[in-house]
Amino acid sequence: MPSRTPSDLAGRTQRSSSENPKRKPRKDPKPKAAGRPKKVASKKRGVPNTPQGPPVPPLEELEQKIGYGFSDSQIFLQALTHRSYSQEVIPPEEDNERLEFLGDAVLQLIVTKRLWIELVKEDEGILTRRRSEKVSGRALAKVARAMGLADFLRLGKGELKTGGRQKPSILADSLEAIVGAIYLDAGYERCAEVVESWLWRAPEDGEDDILANDYKSNLQQELQQKSKRLPVYHVLSESGPEHNKIFRVEVRHGGRVLGTGQGRNKKEAEQAAARQSILAKSETKGRPKSTK
């Protein structure tokens, strides 16, 4: 038997592999489809005019709610722009802090002048206290909520996550900024008309402006200047059906009845009683002393 050389073995291996029908020839790999380039995180703090949170309603809706239409829409938009928003957009937009500064001063003047005219018989202490109540952060936030201002504010992502739309400080500051914007857009007289319509709302459905003022706190402060005793409120009667009751309440101090009032709930009736007490006291102050 003839001997086989390494070259004979190599040739046989090559023939057997090419003659084997089960072995499929290798295919060149398909080129991978070009995918989208990976996004590279930007180092910038924001993107131009990126909307923050849910869509903001048209500003015309807010103009109807505040009772004023702006000639300069840009200054109106600035009044609604919180610092957190202006820092997240590129290019940065001017926030409402300067307008807030101006609006605070204008608001103080409007309220001071209105109280000076209305409360002609009150001393400086009462006027100061009433003004503080009208322009307090709590009172302004309440006005802002009533007009739905929160839905129109431009806030940054961080403020939105922490419930910035409902923060009393942000609502009050933004309302002051709107006051400043109205003053620049229309002047003092028109601004005063608008602001007074917010803070001295007209009675609705026969209801007096009871809840717009905290008469209970006013009465308590006045009484505590002379005595440590607190006023006491008693329910005199309840009338009407369960779904539409009328409460009648009296307020006493040291056993003396100071005033009575009624309302659709106890809180409203107590405010009405305190209001009657304050008004009666003011009328007594204005009467000339009788001479014997």
C-alpha positions as CSV (number, residue, x, y, z in Angstrom):
1,M,0.0,0.0,0.0
2,P,1.6,3.2,-1.1
3,S,2.3,5.7,1.7
4,R,0.4,8.9,1.9
5,T,2.2,12.2,2.1
6,P,0.9,15.2,4.1
7,S,0.1,16.9,0.8
8,D,-2.1,14.0,-0.2
9,L,-4.0,14.3,3.1
10,A,-4.4,18.0,2.7
11,G,-5.8,17.6,-0.9
12,R,-8.2,15.0,0.2
13,T,-9.5,17.2,3.0
14,Q,-10.1,20.0,0.6
15,R,-12.0,17.8,-1.9
16,S,-14.2,16.2,0.8
17,S,-15.2,19.6,2.2
18,S,-16.1,20.9,-1.2
19,E,-18.0,17.7,-2.2
20,N,-20.0,17.6,1.1
21,P,-23.5,18.9,0.1
22,K,-24.6,19.4,3.7
23,R,-22.0,22.1,4.4
24,K,-23.3,25.5,3.4
25,P,-20.8,28.1,2.2
26,R,-20.2,31.0,4.5
27,K,-22.1,34.2,3.7
28,D,-20.7,37.6,4.1
29,P,-22.3,39.3,7.1
30,K,-24.9,41.8,6.2
31,P,-23.9,45.4,7.0
32,K,-25.8,46.7,10.0
33,A,-28.5,49.3,9.2
34,A,-27.4,52.7,10.2
35,G,-29.3,53.6,13.4
36,R,-30.1,56.9,14.8
37,P,-27.1,58.6,16.4
38,K,-27.1,58.5,20.1
39,K,-28.2,61.7,21.8
40,V,-25.5,63.4,23.7
41,A,-26.7,65.0,26.9
42,S,-26.5,68.7,26.6
43,K,-24.7,70.6,29.3
44,K,-27.1,73.5,28.8
45,R,-29.5,74.3,31.6
46,G,-32.6,74.4,29.3
47,V,-33.9,74.6,25.8
48,P,-35.5,77.5,24.1
49,N,-39.0,78.2,25.3
50,T,-39.5,74.6,26.6
51,P,-43.1,74.3,27.8
52,Q,-43.2,73.4,31.5
53,G,-46.0,71.1,32.8
54,P,-49.5,71.0,31.3
55,P,-50.5,73.4,28.5
56,V,-51.1,77.0,29.7
57,P,-54.5,78.3,28.7
58,P,-54.7,81.4,26.5
59,L,-53.8,84.6,28.3
60,E,-57.1,86.1,27.1
61,E,-58.9,83.9,29.6
62,L,-56.8,85.3,32.5
63,E,-57.4,88.9,31.2
64,Q,-61.2,88.3,31.5
65,K,-60.8,86.9,35.0
66,I,-58.7,89.9,36.3
67,G,-60.9,92.4,34.5
68,Y,-58.2,94.0,32.4
69,G,-56.8,93.6,28.9
70,F,-53.1,94.4,28.3
71,S,-51.9,96.6,25.5
72,D,-48.4,95.2,26.1
73,S,-48.8,91.4,26.1
74,Q,-45.0,91.0,26.7
75,I,-45.1,92.7,30.1
76,F,-48.2,90.5,31.0
77,L,-46.2,87.4,30.2
78,Q,-43.3,88.6,32.2
79,A,-45.6,89.1,35.3
80,L,-46.4,85.4,35.0
81,T,-42.8,84.2,34.7
82,H,-41.3,82.8,37.9
83,R,-37.5,82.9,38.4
84,S,-37.3,79.1,38.3
85,Y,-38.7,79.2,34.7
86,S,-36.5,82.0,33.4
87,Q,-33.4,80.1,34.6
88,E,-34.4,76.9,32.6
89,V,-34.9,78.4,29.2
90,I,-32.3,79.6,26.6
91,P,-32.0,82.4,26.1
92,P,-33.0,83.3,29.7
93,E,-36.2,85.3,30.0
94,E,-36.8,88.2,32.4
95,D,-38.7,87.0,35.5
96,N,-41.4,88.8,37.4
97,E,-39.4,89.9,40.5
98,R,-38.9,93.5,39.5
99,L,-42.6,93.8,38.6
100,E,-43.4,92.3,42.0
101,F,-41.3,94.9,43.7
102,L,-43.2,97.7,41.9
103,G,-46.6,96.1,42.4
104,D,-46.1,95.8,46.1
105,A,-45.6,99.5,46.4
106,V,-48.5,100.4,44.1
107,L,-50.8,97.9,46.0
108,Q,-49.9,99.5,49.3
109,L,-50.8,103.0,48.0
110,I,-54.1,101.8,46.4
111,V,-55.3,100.1,49.6
112,T,-54.1,103.0,51.9
113,K,-56.0,105.6,49.8
114,R,-59.2,103.5,49.8
115,L,-59.1,102.9,53.5
116,W,-58.3,106.6,54.2
117,I,-61.5,107.6,52.3
118,E,-63.7,104.8,53.8
119,L,-62.6,104.9,57.4
120,V,-62.6,108.6,58.1
121,K,-63.2,108.2,61.8
122,E,-60.6,105.5,62.5
123,D,-57.2,106.2,64.0
124,E,-53.8,105.3,62.5
125,G,-53.7,102.0,64.3
126,I,-57.0,100.7,62.8
127,L,-56.0,101.9,59.4
128,T,-52.6,100.1,59.6
129,R,-54.2,96.9,60.7
130,R,-56.9,96.9,58.0
131,R,-54.3,97.6,55.3
132,S,-52.1,94.7,56.6
133,E,-55.1,92.4,56.3
134,K,-55.9,93.5,52.7
135,V,-52.3,93.1,51.4
136,S,-51.2,90.1,53.4
137,G,-49.8,87.2,51.6
138,R,-52.7,85.0,52.7
139,A,-55.3,87.5,51.4
140,L,-53.5,88.0,48.1
141,A,-53.1,84.2,47.6
142,K,-56.8,83.8,48.2
143,V,-57.6,86.4,45.5
144,A,-55.1,84.6,43.1
145,R,-56.8,81.3,43.7
146,A,-60.3,82.8,43.1
147,M,-59.2,84.0,39.6
148,G,-57.4,80.8,38.8
149,L,-54.0,82.4,38.5
150,A,-52.2,79.1,39.2
151,D,-53.0,77.7,35.8
152,F,-51.3,80.5,34.0
153,L,-48.0,80.7,35.9
154,R,-44.7,79.8,34.1
155,L,-42.8,77.7,36.6
156,G,-39.6,75.6,36.3
157,K,-39.6,71.9,36.5
158,G,-38.4,71.9,40.1
159,E,-41.2,74.2,41.3
160,L,-43.8,72.2,39.4
161,K,-42.6,68.9,41.1
162,T,-43.0,70.5,44.6
163,G,-46.5,71.9,43.9
164,G,-45.3,75.4,43.2
165,R,-48.7,76.4,41.5
166,Q,-50.4,76.1,44.9
167,K,-47.8,77.8,47.1
168,P,-49.3,80.9,48.7
169,S,-46.1,82.8,48.4
170,I,-45.8,82.3,44.7
171,L,-49.4,83.1,44.1
172,A,-49.2,86.3,46.2
173,D,-46.0,87.4,44.6
174,S,-47.3,86.8,41.1
175,L,-50.5,88.8,41.8
176,E,-48.3,91.7,43.0
177,A,-46.3,91.4,39.7
178,I,-49.6,91.7,37.8
179,V,-50.4,94.8,39.7
180,G,-47.0,96.3,38.7
181,A,-47.6,95.3,35.1
182,I,-51.1,96.9,35.0
183,Y,-49.6,100.1,36.5
184,L,-47.0,100.3,33.8
185,D,-49.5,99.4,31.0
186,A,-52.3,101.7,32.0
187,G,-51.3,104.1,34.9
188,Y,-52.4,104.5,38.5
189,E,-56.1,105.3,38.1
190,R,-57.0,102.3,36.0
191,C,-54.8,100.0,38.1
192,A,-56.6,101.2,41.2
193,E,-60.0,100.4,39.7
194,V,-58.9,96.8,38.9
195,V,-57.2,96.1,42.2
196,E,-60.2,97.5,44.2
197,S,-62.5,95.2,42.2
198,W,-60.4,92.3,43.5
199,L,-60.1,93.3,47.2
200,W,-63.5,94.9,47.6
201,R,-65.6,92.5,45.7
202,A,-69.2,93.4,45.0
203,P,-71.9,91.5,47.0
204,E,-73.4,88.5,45.2
205,D,-76.9,87.1,45.7
206,G,-77.7,89.5,48.6
207,E,-74.5,88.4,50.4
208,D,-72.5,91.1,52.1
209,D,-68.8,91.3,51.8
210,I,-68.5,89.3,55.1
211,L,-65.9,86.7,54.3
212,A,-63.7,89.1,52.4
213,N,-62.7,90.6,55.8
214,D,-61.8,88.8,59.0
215,Y,-64.1,90.8,61.3
216,K,-63.6,88.2,64.1
217,S,-59.9,88.8,64.3
218,N,-60.4,92.6,64.1
219,L,-62.9,92.5,67.0
220,Q,-60.7,90.3,69.1
221,Q,-57.7,92.5,68.6
222,E,-59.7,95.6,69.6
223,L,-61.1,94.0,72.7
224,Q,-57.7,92.6,73.9
225,Q,-56.3,96.1,73.9
226,K,-58.6,96.9,76.9
227,S,-59.2,93.4,78.4
228,K,-57.7,90.0,78.4
229,R,-61.1,88.4,77.9
230,L,-62.0,87.0,74.5
231,P,-65.3,87.5,72.8
232,V,-67.7,84.6,73.0
233,Y,-70.1,83.5,70.2
234,H,-73.5,81.8,70.9
235,V,-75.8,80.3,68.4
236,L,-79.3,81.8,69.0
237,S,-81.2,79.8,66.4
238,E,-81.1,77.5,63.4
239,S,-83.9,77.7,60.8
240,G,-84.6,76.4,57.3
241,P,-84.2,72.9,55.7
242,E,-81.2,70.8,56.3
243,H,-79.6,71.7,53.0
244,N,-80.2,75.4,53.3
245,K,-80.0,76.4,57.0
246,I,-79.8,79.9,58.4
247,F,-77.8,80.4,61.6
248,R,-78.3,83.3,63.9
249,V,-75.4,84.1,66.3
250,E,-74.6,86.7,68.9
251,V,-71.2,87.8,70.2
252,R,-70.7,88.7,73.9
253,H,-67.9,90.1,75.9
254,G,-68.0,90.3,79.6
255,G,-71.6,89.3,79.6
256,R,-72.6,92.2,77.3
257,V,-74.1,91.6,73.8
258,L,-71.9,93.4,71.2
259,G,-73.7,92.3,68.1
260,T,-75.8,89.7,66.3
261,G,-75.6,88.3,62.8
262,Q,-76.8,85.5,60.5
263,G,-75.4,83.4,57.8
264,R,-75.6,80.1,55.9
265,N,-73.2,78.5,58.4
266,K,-71.9,79.2,61.8
267,K,-68.6,80.7,60.6
268,E,-70.4,83.2,58.3
269,A,-72.9,84.1,61.1
270,E,-70.1,84.7,63.6
271,Q,-68.3,87.0,61.1
272,A,-71.6,88.9,60.6
273,A,-72.0,89.3,64.3
274,A,-68.5,90.6,64.7
275,R,-69.0,93.0,61.8
276,Q,-72.1,94.4,63.4
277,S,-70.2,95.0,66.6
278,I,-67.4,96.9,64.8
279,L,-69.8,99.0,62.8
280,A,-71.8,99.9,65.9
281,K,-68.7,100.9,67.7
282,S,-67.6,103.1,64.8
283,E,-71.0,104.8,64.7
284,T,-70.8,105.5,68.5
285,K,-67.4,107.1,68.0
286,G,-68.7,109.4,65.4
287,R,-71.7,110.7,67.4
288,P,-71.2,114.0,69.1
289,K,-71.1,113.9,72.9
290,S,-74.3,115.1,74.5
291,T,-74.1,118.2,76.7
292,K,-76.2,118.5,79.8
